[in-house]
């Protein structure tokens, strides 16, 4: 080695940037672990309470481990209400709402993203303004409209007010804006119509966004309580949130039964997240809504 030459660097030597990256990863993991525990504790407490005899739910001091775990609370909830019928109503309305929202929102988003027309920007901002409108404000006019059409206490009355989703339009538009224009130009040159381009090119390519919108729409419609509570009057037409709320009103301070009904109501959503968590992550990443 020539005099004055710098000594060779050791490739495997730890650097300051590596240490900083390792510390940042450790801190991020620690924060996520704490948040996961905070999220899991109420869920674990609900399941634990639902499995306890009613006398132990109000015992002092509070304990996690029961001396006699039992399924009596779940049996009493199932016997007190028509819960299987409520499951069917929730599943039917949620699936229909999800399918219609995906189709309508993707169609509107394709028009806003790729079809030039006068007033497109203004109309898109009008649609986005719907995100800022609290749904409670629309309860009275929606009820008046559904009552006029005779849709109170019907599936149509539950479904129609929930198929307009400005946030779904925004998510699809963000995804469509990221697709290359060459795909559309080539299809137009070949004589394809706008609808054919949407149906055969853009919609298949938007599967990540479709999955994210579908899952979130299904979850929101399944959990929605306010509008079905107002629009439904018959017990057989009730959805899970409304039906369980009516059953809970008769429980008083029966904590085990209240927690059992909450677990039964949220169990389908937990299954959906377990099976489709990868699609949720991919859909959010594909739409650019990472923040």
C-alpha positions in Angstrom: 0.0 0.0 0.0 1.4 3.3 -1.0 2.3 5.9 1.6 -0.5 8.3 2.4 -3.1 6.1 1.0 -6.3 5.7 3.1 -6.7 2.3 4.8 -9.4 0.1 3.2 -12.8 0.2 4.8 -14.2 -2.8 6.6 -17.5 -3.7 4.9 -19.0 -5.6 7.8 -18.2 -2.9 10.4 -21.4 -1.4 11.9 -22.1 2.1 10.9 -24.1 4.9 12.6 -26.9 4.6 10.1 -27.3 0.9 10.8 -27.5 1.5 14.5 -30.1 4.3 14.0 -32.1 2.0 11.7 -32.0 -0.8 14.2 -33.1 1.5 17.1 -35.9 3.0 15.0 -37.1 -0.5 14.1 -37.0 -1.5 17.7 -39.0 1.5 18.8 -41.6 1.0 16.1 -42.0 -2.6 17.1 -42.3 -1.6 20.7 -45.0 1.0 19.9 -46.9 -1.5 17.7 -46.7 -4.1 20.4 -48.1 -1.8 23.1 -51.0 -0.7 20.7 -51.7 -4.3 19.9 -52.0 -5.2 23.6 -54.2 -2.1 24.2 -56.5 -3.3 21.4 -56.5 -6.9 22.6 -57.2 -6.3 26.3 -60.9 -5.2 25.9 -61.5 -8.1 23.5 -60.0 -10.6 25.9 -62.0 -9.0 28.8 -65.2 -9.3 26.8 -64.6 -13.0 26.0 -63.6 -13.7 29.6 -66.7 -12.0 30.9 -69.0 -13.8 28.5 -67.6 -17.2 29.7 -68.1 -16.4 33.4 -71.2 -17.2 35.5 -73.2 -14.0 36.1 -72.3 -13.9 39.8 -68.5 -13.7 39.0 -68.9 -10.7 36.6 -69.6 -8.4 39.6 -67.4 -10.1 42.1 -64.8 -8.0 44.0 -61.9 -8.2 43.6 -61.9 -8.6 39.8 -60.2 -11.7 38.4 -59.4 -12.9 34.9 -59.5 -16.6 35.7 -62.9 -18.0 36.5 -63.4 -21.0 38.8 -66.2 -22.3 36.5 -66.2 -21.2 32.8 -69.6 -21.7 31.2 -71.4 -21.1 27.9 -74.7 -20.2 29.7 -74.6 -16.6 28.6 -74.2 -17.6 24.9 -77.1 -20.0 25.2 -79.3 -17.4 26.8 -78.6 -14.9 24.1 -79.4 -17.4 21.4 -82.6 -18.4 23.1 -83.7 -14.8 23.8 -83.7 -13.6 20.2 -83.9 -14.7 16.6 -80.2 -14.3 16.1 -79.9 -16.6 13.1 -82.4 -14.6 11.2 -80.6 -11.4 12.2 -77.3 -12.9 10.9 -79.0 -13.7 7.6 -80.4 -10.1 7.3 -77.0 -8.6 8.0 -75.2 -10.9 5.6 -77.7 -10.3 2.8 -77.9 -6.5 3.1 -74.1 -6.2 3.6 -73.2 -8.3 0.6 -75.6 -6.4 -1.7 -74.5 -3.0 -0.4 -70.8 -4.1 -0.9 -71.4 -5.3 -4.5 -73.4 -2.2 -5.5 -70.9 0.2 -3.9 -67.9 -1.4 -5.7 -69.7 -1.2 -9.1 -71.1 2.3 -8.7 -68.0 3.8 -7.1 -65.6 2.3 -9.7 -67.8 3.5 -12.5 -67.9 7.0 -11.1 -64.1 6.9 -10.4 -63.3 5.8 -14.0 -65.4 8.7 -15.3 -63.6 11.2 -13.1 -60.2 9.8 -13.8 -60.3 9.1 -17.6 -63.3 10.6 -19.2 -63.0 14.3 -20.1 -66.2 16.3 -19.7 -67.1 19.8 -18.7 -67.2 20.4 -14.9 -65.5 17.2 -14.0 -63.3 18.8 -11.4 -66.1 20.7 -9.7 -68.4 17.6 -9.7 -65.6 15.5 -8.2 -65.2 18.0 -5.3 -69.0 18.0 -4.8 -68.8 14.2 -4.4 -65.9 14.5 -2.0 -67.9 17.0 0.0 -70.3 14.2 0.9 -67.5 12.8 3.1 -67.9 15.8 5.4 -71.7 15.4 5.9 -72.5 13.6 9.1 -75.0 10.8 8.3 -77.2 11.8 11.3 -78.2 15.0 9.3 -79.7 12.9 6.6 -81.8 10.7 8.8 -85.0 12.7 8.6 -85.0 13.3 4.8 -84.0 9.7 4.2 -86.8 8.4 6.4 -89.3 10.6 4.6 -88.1 9.4 1.2 -88.1 5.7 2.1 -91.5 6.1 3.7 -92.8 7.7 0.5 -91.7 4.8 -1.6 -93.0 2.3 1.0 -89.5 0.9 1.8 -89.7 1.2 5.6 -89.1 -2.2 7.2 -87.8 -3.7 3.9 -84.5 -4.8 2.6 -84.6 -2.0 0.0 -85.0 0.6 2.8 -81.8 -0.7 4.5 -79.8 -1.0 1.3 -80.5 2.1 -0.8 -79.4 4.8 1.7 -76.0 3.1 2.1 -75.0 2.6 -1.5 -73.6 6.1 -2.0 -70.0 6.1 -0.8 -67.9 9.2 -1.7 -64.8 7.7 0.0 -65.0 4.6 -2.2 -65.1 6.9 -5.3 -62.0 8.7 -4.0 -60.1 5.4 -3.4 -60.9 4.1 -6.9 -60.0 7.4 -8.5 -56.6 7.4 -6.7 -55.9 3.9 -8.1 -57.1 4.7 -11.6 -55.0 7.8 -11.7 -51.9 5.6 -11.2 -52.6 3.3 -14.2 -50.6 4.1 -17.4 -52.6 5.9 -20.1 -51.0 3.7 -22.7 -53.4 0.9 -21.8 -56.4 3.1 -22.5 -54.9 4.7 -25.6 -54.2 1.3 -27.2 -57.7 0.1 -26.4 -59.3 3.2 -28.0 -57.2 2.7 -31.1 -58.5 -0.8 -31.4 -62.1 0.5 -31.2 -63.0 -0.4 -27.7 -65.8 1.6 -26.0 -65.3 3.4 -22.7 -67.4 0.9 -20.9 -65.4 -2.0 -22.4 -62.2 -0.4 -21.3 -63.5 0.0 -17.8 -64.9 -3.5 -17.6 -62.1 -5.5 -19.2 -59.0 -3.5 -18.4 -59.4 -1.1 -15.5 -61.7 -3.2 -13.3 -59.5 -6.4 -13.4 -56.4 -4.3 -12.7 -58.1 -2.6 -9.7 -58.4 -5.8 -7.7 -56.4 -4.5 -4.7 -58.6 -1.4 -4.5 -61.7 -3.5 -5.0 -60.7 -5.8 -2.1 -60.0 -2.8 0.2 -63.3 -1.0 -0.7 -65.3 -4.3 -0.5 -64.0 -5.3 2.9 -64.4 -1.9 4.5 -67.8 -1.4 3.0 -68.9 -4.8 4.3 -67.6 -4.0 7.8 -69.3 -0.6 7.9 -72.6 -1.9 6.7 -72.5 -4.9 9.1 -71.9 -2.6 12.1 -74.2 0.2 11.0 -76.9 0.6 13.7 -78.5 4.0 13.4 -80.3 3.8 10.1 -81.5 0.2 10.4 -82.7 1.0 13.9 -84.9 3.7 12.5 -86.0 2.0 9.3 -86.9 -1.4 10.8 -89.9 -2.0 12.9 -90.3 -5.8 12.7 -88.2 -8.3 14.7 -87.7 -10.6 11.7 -86.2 -7.8 9.6 -83.6 -6.6 12.2 -79.9 -6.8 11.5 -77.4 -8.0 14.1 -76.6 -4.6 15.7 -80.3 -3.7 16.0 -81.4 -7.1 17.2 -78.7 -7.5 19.8 -79.4 -4.0 21.1 -83.1 -4.9 21.6 -82.0 -8.1 23.4 -79.5 -6.2 25.6 -82.2 -3.8 26.7 -83.9 -6.6 28.5 -80.7 -7.8 30.3 -80.4 -5.0 32.8 -77.0 -5.5 34.4 -76.5 -9.0 33.1 -72.9 -8.4 32.1 -72.1 -11.9 30.8 -75.1 -11.9 28.4 -74.2 -8.4 27.2 -70.6 -9.4 26.5 -71.8 -12.7 24.9 -74.0 -10.8 22.5 -71.2 -8.4 21.6 -68.9 -11.3 20.9 -71.5 -13.0 18.7 -72.1 -9.8 16.8 -68.4 -9.1 16.1 -67.3 -12.7 15.4 -68.1 -12.6 11.6 -66.1 -9.4 11.2 -63.1 -11.0 13.0 -63.3 -13.9 10.6 -63.4 -11.5 7.6 -60.3 -9.7 8.8 -58.4 -12.9 9.4 -59.1 -14.3 5.9 -58.6 -11.0 4.0 -56.0 -9.1 5.9 -53.5 -9.4 3.1 -56.0 -7.9 0.6 -56.7 -5.0 3.0 -53.0 -4.1 3.2 -52.5 -4.4 -0.5 -55.5 -2.4 -1.3 -54.5 0.5 1.0 -50.9 0.4 -0.4 -52.2 0.4 -4.0 -54.5 3.4 -3.5 -51.7 5.5 -2.0 -53.6 6.0 1.3 -50.6 5.1 3.4 -50.7 8.0 5.8 
